[in-house]
Amino acid sequence: MTDKIVPLLKPRSDLGVRTLSSVAMMSVAIGAIWLGGYAFMTLIVLVGLGVYWEFAKLALAFARNMPARFIWLAGGLLYVGLACFTLLLFSAPFFGMTPTIMLIAGVIGTDVGAYFAGRTLSGPKIAPRISPSKTWSGLLGGMVGAGLMMIAIQAAIYAFRGGNAGDGDVYLTYGWQRLALTGAALAVVAQIGDFFESWMKRRAGVKDSGRLIPGHGGLLDRTDGLIAVAFVAGLVTVSQSAMGS
């Protein structure tokens, strides 16, 4: 009888931890964004250093020779470094913090949407050998969740500013259809980032990237999707800048 009850309790507990974690991350991010300046910069730098440390530990656990270790460490520095730089760039006065807020909100929307859709609909797995819990229904739910979250955040920021969009706030000029598509693309990139970290952990033979968050893994476990999204956003920004120059 006990064996039948325990599995029913696990999803509820997992949902509570995941929800609290998302709320906590969002609260810290919003607080730093609200304060802006050095507060936000300090948060990004500290989190970035922690994420890179965990990335390096995973890479060193499966990269056995010096050339491979150098490539992984250099690649990780570029991956995490460009992601952090992008978040700092998007928080500059010209952008008015809007892109950073939208990226973070989109990733959280992805996580929440994927969780509920995956648990409710289940269905075929995307890559069971890498991440057994990820389903196609979860991915679709994440795409919808990211789009809805970005649309809601856009409306909230626009209303807060009295219907006035700053010169650099490109997201505030997007129609809801374009924003929904942007959110869907963001969700796909976030899921790829999740799979990438899961693949690294499997190669390293560990369950979590770290133990900084009691009972919930490390910083990379919590930011894998955001790092991937910010990295891709950085690549797009750099490419657009190079093409425009």
C-alpha positions in Angstrom: 0.0 0.0 0.0 2.9 2.3 0.8 4.5 1.5 -2.5 1.4 2.7 -4.3 1.2 6.0 -2.4 4.8 7.1 -2.7 4.8 7.6 -6.5 1.7 9.7 -6.3 3.4 12.1 -3.8 6.6 12.6 -5.8 5.2 14.7 -8.7 3.5 17.1 -6.1 6.8 17.6 -4.3 8.8 18.0 -7.5 6.3 20.6 -8.7 6.6 22.6 -5.5 10.4 22.6 -5.6 10.4 23.6 -9.3 7.8 26.3 -8.8 9.6 27.8 -5.8 12.9 27.6 -7.7 11.4 29.5 -10.7 9.8 32.1 -8.4 13.0 32.6 -6.5 15.1 33.0 -9.7 12.5 35.4 -11.1 12.5 37.4 -7.9 16.2 37.7 -7.7 16.4 38.6 -11.4 13.6 41.2 -11.2 15.3 42.7 -8.0 18.6 43.0 -9.8 17.0 44.4 -12.9 15.0 46.9 -10.9 18.1 48.1 -9.1 20.1 47.9 -12.4 23.6 49.1 -12.7 26.2 47.4 -10.5 23.6 45.2 -8.8 22.6 43.5 -12.0 26.2 43.4 -13.3 27.3 41.8 -10.0 24.6 39.2 -10.3 25.5 38.3 -13.9 29.2 38.1 -13.1 28.8 35.9 -10.0 26.3 33.6 -11.7 28.5 33.4 -14.8 31.6 32.5 -12.8 29.6 29.8 -11.0 28.2 28.4 -14.2 31.6 28.3 -15.9 33.1 26.5 -12.8 30.4 23.8 -13.0 30.8 23.6 -16.8 34.5 23.1 -16.4 34.1 20.4 -13.8 31.8 18.4 -16.0 34.1 18.8 -19.0 37.2 17.8 -17.1 35.4 14.7 -15.9 35.1 13.2 -19.4 37.8 15.0 -21.4 40.8 12.7 -20.8 43.6 14.4 -22.7 45.0 17.9 -22.7 43.9 19.0 -26.2 40.4 17.9 -25.5 40.4 19.6 -22.1 41.7 22.8 -23.7 39.0 22.8 -26.4 36.2 22.1 -23.9 37.4 24.8 -21.4 37.9 27.4 -24.2 34.6 26.5 -25.7 32.9 26.7 -22.4 34.4 30.1 -21.7 33.1 31.4 -25.1 29.7 29.8 -24.5 29.1 31.1 -21.0 31.1 34.3 -21.6 29.1 35.4 -24.6 25.8 34.5 -22.9 26.7 36.7 -19.9 28.0 39.5 -22.1 24.7 39.4 -24.0 22.6 39.7 -20.9 24.8 42.7 -19.8 24.6 44.3 -23.2 20.8 43.9 -23.3 20.6 45.6 -19.9 22.3 48.7 -21.2 20.4 52.0 -21.1 19.8 51.9 -24.9 17.8 48.7 -24.6 16.0 49.7 -21.4 16.4 46.2 -19.9 13.5 45.0 -22.0 15.4 42.3 -24.0 16.9 40.8 -20.8 13.6 40.7 -19.0 12.0 39.1 -22.1 14.7 36.4 -22.4 14.5 35.5 -18.7 10.7 35.4 -18.8 10.6 33.4 -22.0 12.9 30.7 -20.5 10.8 30.5 -17.4 7.7 30.3 -19.5 9.4 27.4 -21.4 10.2 25.6 -18.2 6.7 25.9 -16.8 4.9 25.2 -20.0 7.1 22.1 -20.8 6.6 20.8 -17.2 2.8 21.0 -17.2 2.4 19.8 -20.8 4.8 16.9 -20.3 3.2 15.8 -17.1 -0.3 16.1 -18.4 0.0 14.8 -22.0 3.2 12.7 -21.7 3.8 10.8 -25.0 6.9 10.0 -27.1 10.3 11.0 -25.7 12.5 13.3 -27.7 15.9 11.8 -26.8 15.4 9.2 -24.0 19.1 8.2 -23.9 20.1 11.8 -23.1 17.1 13.1 -21.0 14.4 10.5 -20.4 11.9 13.0 -19.0 11.7 15.2 -22.0 8.7 14.6 -24.4 7.5 16.2 -27.6 4.4 17.3 -25.8 6.6 19.1 -23.3 8.5 20.9 -26.0 5.3 22.1 -27.6 4.0 23.2 -24.2 7.2 25.0 -23.6 6.9 26.8 -27.0 3.4 27.9 -26.1 4.4 28.9 -22.6 7.3 31.0 -23.7 5.2 32.8 -26.3 2.4 33.5 -23.8 4.9 34.6 -21.1 6.6 37.0 -23.5 3.3 38.5 -24.7 2.2 39.0 -21.1 5.5 40.6 -20.1 5.4 42.9 -23.2 1.9 44.1 -22.2 3.0 44.6 -18.6 6.0 46.7 -19.5 4.1 48.7 -22.1 1.4 49.4 -19.6 3.9 50.3 -16.9 5.5 52.8 -19.2 2.2 54.4 -20.1 2.2 53.1 -23.7 5.6 54.6 -24.4 8.3 52.3 -25.9 11.9 53.4 -25.7 14.0 53.6 -28.8 15.9 50.4 -28.1 13.0 48.4 -26.8 12.4 46.4 -30.1 10.4 43.8 -28.3 7.8 46.4 -27.4 7.2 47.0 -31.1 6.5 43.4 -31.9 3.0 42.3 -32.7 1.7 39.4 -30.6 2.1 37.0 -33.6 5.7 37.8 -34.0 6.3 37.7 -30.3 4.6 34.2 -30.1 6.9 32.9 -32.8 9.9 34.5 -31.1 8.9 32.7 -27.9 8.5 29.4 -29.7 12.0 29.7 -31.2 13.4 30.7 -27.8 11.8 27.6 -26.3 13.5 25.3 -28.8 16.9 26.9 -28.1 16.3 26.6 -24.3 15.5 22.9 -24.7 18.6 22.3 -26.8 20.6 24.0 -24.0 18.9 21.6 -21.5 19.8 18.6 -23.6 23.4 19.8 -24.0 23.9 20.0 -20.3 22.1 16.6 -19.8 24.5 15.1 -22.3 27.5 16.5 -20.5 26.3 15.2 -17.2 25.7 11.7 -18.6 29.3 11.7 -20.0 30.6 12.9 -16.7 28.5 10.3 -14.8 26.8 12.7 -12.5 23.2 13.6 -11.8 23.6 17.4 -11.1 26.2 19.9 -12.2 26.7 21.0 -8.6 25.3 21.2 -5.1 24.9 25.0 -4.6 21.1 24.8 -4.5 20.2 22.3 -1.8 18.3 19.3 -3.2 18.1 21.0 -6.7 21.5 20.8 -8.3 23.8 23.6 -9.3 23.7 26.9 -11.1 24.1 25.3 -14.6 21.2 23.0 -13.8 19.0 26.1 -13.3 20.4 28.3 -16.0 21.2 25.8 -18.9 18.3 27.1 -21.0 19.0 30.8 -20.3 22.7 30.4 -21.1 21.8 28.7 -24.5 19.2 31.4 -25.3 21.5 34.3 -24.4 24.4 32.7 -26.3 22.3 32.4 -29.5 21.0 35.9 -29.0 24.6 37.1 -28.7 25.5 35.3 -31.9 22.6 36.9 -33.8 23.5 40.3 -32.4 27.2 40.0 -33.4 26.2 38.7 -36.8 23.8 41.6 -37.4 26.4 44.1 -36.2 29.1 42.6 -38.5 26.7 42.7 -41.5 25.7 46.2 -40.8 29.2 47.5 -40.5 
